């Protein structure tokens, strides 16, 4: 499994892979993932409303390459298509209509019900195996950057369009004489600032797997994102004339919190030492300034070397 910081495939401006899990593969490998994500209500501290739903389809290609027994390089890139399905019109963002005095520098309209997207972000990094054995500890550092000029305004945006540096560690623990494996990741993402807002955030991942057979392991997992200094909607965007009808409003999808706790189930199955498959299903159980994930699933294929 590859749990290091592949911060890509954004859902609503957060990562679909981030929202699901972060996997760590200790062997040289290439992995191909497919994601489908369906969102529901927008939730914040002060309100919950039906903003329409979104559908996202994403394909991510990632890989791991060992320099030696301790050091590994990893990288990933994603292609995303997303649409807003908005029966009431309230969730639609139109840069040509939403501003009176301010003229956004990008007037592309993507909330028309059709799929929009393209290549999203490229992430690469390095990891060090600091401790091996029943307990594995692997600190890592990674950098993510957009690879296409995708829009940043609209419910159907595929990413935040920001550069980020991730500092984190992966932990894996398999007790002696046990069929259980426990995994955890924690990372701190240093993001470029937008209109002076500190967008740095924490990512966490916890999972427990049980090997029913040496090849087959069902698992449960939780993921969480915390952005303590990001903005809240609607509090930080009212009154409209002062706080939305300007660059602050146009960049709100970049600057609001997007905090969540997601829960899911899944499995890993190895056909052989070289080939494996995994699948997961997950949804949001707690959200703050976010389009909640109503249902999502992932299927991934791994080729080891």
Helices and strands as residue ranges (DSSP letters): E 10-11, E 14-15, H 16-20, E 29-43, E 48-49, E 53-66, E 71-85, E 116-131, E 135-146, E 164-173, E 180-191, E 201-211, E 216-226, G 235-237, H 240-243, H 247-250, H 252-255, E 259-270, E 275-288, E 290-304
